[in-house]
Amino acid sequence: MPTFERGRFMNKQFPSLSHAITASSLSLPAFIGYTLMEFRYFLEKWIPGTSAAMAELVIVLLIAGGWLRALLVAASGRRSGLTALVGFSAFGALIGLYDMQYVLGTPMPWPEQVTVLSILLVSVIAAVVVARYTRRTKSPS
């Protein structure tokens, strides 16, 4: 039976590997949704033409593929996958922080605002949970 004293419960039970993987796997759809919103609302205005859209699509697919690979490696318990998940989640958080200047400063469509806020919140939570789990685990000698 776990004790629910503040320090003991939090250090022994939270976060587990499944918490870390779940948090980062929730951050991935937030990133994909954000990029789809960017495709819809802003890509054609910034850089017209199909070659720019293709280049951005390839970059997004590479990032999403790397994220999925990191999830699979982390699920097997390897520290390198967890480190990559911290990086991908931090990348999503940085995107959200950067775009907050546009949410607060200029009028944006409400779906874009919701997407920016969701990638920011979910990615920050995922980065903290995965980093805390990674710090808590011992590195192999």
ABEGO torsion letter per residue (X at the ends): XBBABAAAAAAAAOBBAAAAAAAAAAAAAAAAAAAAAAAAAAAAAABBEAAAAAAAAAAAAAAAAAAAAAAAAAAAGBAAAAAAAAAAAAAAAAAAAAAAAAAAABBBBAAAAAAAAAAAAAAAAAAAAAAAAAAABBBBX
